[in-house]
Amino acid sequence: MARGIVKNWKQVLGYHFTSSSEDLQELIHEAIDILHTCELEVVSIVCDQGPTNQRLFKELNVTKDTPFFLHKSKKIFAMYDPPHLLKSVRNNLKNHGIFFEDKVASDEPRTCFADWSHIQKLYEMDSKKKICACRKLTKRHIEVSGLKKMNVKLAAQVLSHSVAAALNLYVGKEDFDSKASETAQFVYNMDKLFDSVNARSWKHEKKEMCALTENSDHVELWKETIPWIEKWHIRSSKTGKKIYAACKNGWLITLNAFIGISEVLLKKIKFILTGRFSQDALENTFASIRRRGGFRDNPDCNEFRHTIQKVIITNFFKQSINKNCQDDDAYNLIDFSSFNKKELVDIICSEDSASSEKDCAAENVPHVDSLHLNTLDSIEENVLSYIAGYFANKYFSFNDCNECLKLMVDEAKILANHTVLLYFKEYDISKSGLKWPTDNLFQYFVNLHECFSTNFDLFFKRNNISKKFQDVLSKVDIEFFNDHLQHKEKAHFFLFLLLLE
């Protein structure tokens, strides 16, 4: 398959059943020739780290120092698929743990250890909280086996900025192993690394996920990360012996390839979306083929030949929601479709007529002053503070008012017991879009949470849920806006409406 770098297109070139890397070499050179005859410039090849592909790289003399091969004197870069590398790192972390070097307050590096048990304990403790610091972290992320090992999303959500921030939060707030801060640092570094090779847009709140340009920090990050990865070492959790991890060499080849590609392409184009160098487009095509097989999702050669022709001709590239990789959003360079697909949308509008139940919902709401507040622990307070800041950020995209800003946002960003998570969540404290809530806004959300919890049984009933939310939660007043009555109703309505959404 060919994939566009400047334009977001993809095109199946052909298929071949092989188990030999010698056949692959011939096919790759043939494919490059075909694309050159179409006046398309080939910059790089990408593949996973299967044994056959690793042999191919060796035969092409692709190494971490020379991450390219020559095709008729033209340099073609070679790299491994970053999502596959991320999954491999996650698997090694889970199975063995990873030793790495890190600098602390001094300039002297120290040997640290990233331990999966810290992430597992984080999940076990956090999942018992009324409000979770890592709401996306589930049992599926921790008990990784079978097909779940192939799911990139699960790996990316574990090796994420949010998990690193939560680990640091628990180290400071709970009876948690202080060594977990080392695991947090490893996760944080991996999050930045993967973001930098998975950029899919020109701008993003995380600078690593912005497009690669001459002025961006991508190349500098890669050059700093390469020696960090070189010092990784992994020991068997059973024998203690040092083991070889293919993903380590894979990352070194891939990062050096990206550095070389940036030197070549940025002389011709203004920016590069690094996410287009993954093989998501190919994986999504395979997902379409497997999906068309119904229960026969592992087709033999004849079934594959028959199915791929239909997939290409009908342009039937709709992926399953449970696919293993991210949407590539690419269009096919050649569109074989000869028919228009009709989309049938059934709009069902129904209004509940249980007016007596609506009235009951409004009448039985306890006033905030009468609530017996359940004490939130420190972790839950931090999560609620983060949520309050998120709502404030949304509000100021709608209403730019200095008085509202003073009432809702702590611009000094004073570190308190309930703002530790915000501190660790910051990507760049000087440019961050995160809002730190004032104590009054934080307390408003504490009251909202208590009102919701107290009336949970009422919300649990199926009918008129939206109306019940409105009747119950609207009773929680934003009293701290009494000094700014001009926007009190607007602020109350906006925050409540966003909460309903």
Secondary structure, 3 states (H helix, E strand, C coil): CEECCCCCEEECCCCCCCCCHHHHHHHHHHHHHHHHHCCCCCCEEEECCCHHHHHHHHHCCCCCCCCEEEECCEEEEEEECHHHHHHHHHHHHHHCCEEEEEECCCCCEEEEEECHHHHHHHHHHHCCCCCCCCCCCCHHHHCCCHHHHHCHHHHHHHCCHHHHHHHHHHHHHCCCCCCHHHHHHHHHHHHHHHHHCCCCCCCCCCHHHCCECCCCCHHHHHHHHHHHHHCCEEECCCCCCEECCHHHHHHHHHHHHHHHHHHHHCCCCCCECHHHHCCHHHHHHHHHHHHHCCCCCCCCHHHHHHHHHHHHHHCCCCCCCCCCCCCCCCEECCCCCCCCCCCCCCCCCCCCCCHHHHHHHHHCCCCHHHCCCCCCCHHHHHHHHHHHHHHHHHHHCCCCCHHHHHHHECCCCCCCCCCHHHHHHCCCCCCCCCCCECHHHHHHHHHHHHHHHHCHHHHHCCCCHHHHHHHHHCCCCCHHHHHHHHHHHHHHHHHHHHHHC
